[in-house]
Amino acid sequence: MGSWLPRRGGAIEAGGTTLGLLPDDDRVVGNPYLTVAIPTGLGEMRNALLVRSSDALVVVGGSWGTMSEIALAVRTGVPVVSIGGWKMPAGGVLDVESPGEAVECLHALLWRKDA
């Protein structure tokens, strides 16, 4: 949740809805910017739930949890856009420099997917 915390605040301020799939089994561990907190009790296994319920992922930076989400997404065909994150030697991840560029990539990927 670390790098996403300020971004969720921006989403709320813009009138958006934020959803957190929490690894713990208690809503209290969610951050204050979550509109909906879903305690899964799955620990790191919730990464698969996150990936399989997403049309695309935007990853920021990189920790081991982020790496597992990227691997699951690439393996299952879910598009991944990375801002300053892991460099994948085998491909499957679009590297971008800014959030604006990530949004442009997502629009292109998702429109192409629906066509």
ABEGO torsion letter per residue (X at the ends): XAAAAAAAAAAAAAGBBBBBBBABABAAABBAABABBBBAGAEAAAAAAAAAABABBBBBEBBAAAAAAAAAAAAAGBBBBBBGBBBBAAEGBBBBABAAAAAAAAAAAAAAAAX
